[in-house]
């Protein structure tokens, strides 16, 4: 891990992007930006495309950040500036389990979610999670291959790998 200042965290809903971004932000003293918090308006109303692109450009103007979320419409904007990408490549079953667990336990006041957006568990969302590996994953991986400016790409496949990654990040950060 070298020169980590601008980090993108990608992966399916339920993979743990927001949890990882908060933990890594604490370890590396980097500000964390949760895209869901900025994209969604109360009642799960989307931000119009042009306004969203401008908002993302404003969010990533800083010299340091961790940004979590997919939002394919702005992935190239973020990849152009990122030096590090962490891709949570978890199984569909694991992501569905985590989404269901989050919904059942009533985690409706998540710090990474916009005001007025209660945890949802509806058919369109479930379809998105179920189809992520087949539809979204190949597009994201292709985009990663086309951005040579990224110094570090980490593919994490389990909670154990995520924990090991954080342990290594903490160790490296304490050595600097």
N, C-alpha and C positions, 0 to 999 in steps of 0.2 A: 504494500500500500504506500503510494507516494503522492505527495502534493494533493491531498484531499481537501478541497475547499468547496466544491460544487457537486453535490451528490443527488442523483435521481434514484428513487426506489420504486420499482415497478413490480407488478404481479397481480394475480386475480384478487377479487374481493375475498376476504377471509384468509388470505395468506399471512397477514400480519404486517403490512406495510407501515401503518401508522405507529404501531407498537415499536417496530424496529427503528423508525425515524426518530421517535422521541428518545429511545435509549441511546442511539448513536449520537444524536444531538447533544445529549448530556455528557457523553464520553468525550466527544471531540470539540465541545463548546461551539457548535454551529447552530445558527437559528433554523428552526423547522417550519416549513410551509406545507400545510395540508391542502391539497388542491380541492378536495370535496368541500372544505369550509369556504372557499372562495367562489366555486362554481355554482353551487346550489343556493337557491333562494328559498324562503319559507314555503313549505308544502311541496318540496321537491320540484320547484320550478327552475328550469335551466336558464343559464345566462346566454343571451344571444351570441352567436359565433364571433362576430366582429368585436364586440365588447369583451368577450372571453379572451381572444388573442391579445388584445391590448392589456388586459388585466394580467395575463401570464407574463408578458414582456416586462411589465412594471414589477411584478413579484420577483423576477430573477435578475434585476438590476444590481443587486448587492454583490459584494465581493465574495461572500461565503453564504452557503445555504445547503439545506437538505430539503428536497421536495418530494413528497410522496403522492402517488396517484398516476393513473394511466392517461386518460383523455388523449386519445390518438390524434385528435385534431391539432394539438399543440406539442406533440412529442418531439417533432423536429426542432421547434424553437428552443426547447429545453436541452435537447441533445447537442445542439450547436454550442452551448455554453458549459455543459457539464464536463467534469474531468473524471467522474466516477459514476458507474451505474451498478446498482445492486438489483438483481432480478430474482424475485422469490418464485422459484419454479416448483411450486408445490402441486401435489396431485389434486385432481378435481374433488375426490372424496374428502381429502383433508380440508380443502377450502369450504366445501359444502358443510362439513361438520362444524367448522369454526363460525360460519355465517349463521347456521341454525342455533348454535350455542349462544352466540351474541344476541340473537333475537329472543330466545327462550329466557335468558337471564335478564332481559330487559335493559340492556345497556343503551338507553335512549339519550343519555346526556354525555355522549362522547366528545372529548375536547377537539377531535379532528373533524367534527361534522358541523355543518352550518346550523344556525338557530332555526327552529321550526321544521327540522327534518328528523322526525322520529325514525328509529331503526325500521327498515322496511324488509318485508318478506313477501313479495308478490311474484306472480308468474314471470313478468318481463325480467325482473332482477335475477330470479332463479335460472332462467334460460341463459342469461348473460354469464353467470358463474359456470353453469354446466357446459357452455360452449367456448369458454375462454381459451382453454388449451388448444382446441381445434381451430378456432377462428382468429383470435387476437394474438396468441403467442407467436405464430409464424410471422405475422406482420411486424411485431415488436423486434423479434430476433433479426429480421432482415434489416430493419432500420439501424439496429446496433452495429451490424456489419458494415454499414455505409458511413459511419461516423468515426473517422480515424483520429479525431482529436481527443478521444476518451482514453485516459491513461490506465484506468482500472475498470475491469468488468468482473463482477462476482456473481456467479450463479449458485444460489443456495436452494437445496432441495428438501430440507427438513428443518424442524425446530432445533435439532441437535446441531446442524451446520450453522444455523442462525446464531445459536448461543456461542459456538466456537468462534464465529466471525466477530461477535461483540467482545469476547474475551481477548482476541488478538488485537482488536482496535484499541481496547483499553490499555493493553500492554504497550503497544506502539506509542500511544499518546503519552503515557507516563515516561517513556524513554526520551521523548523530544523535549 
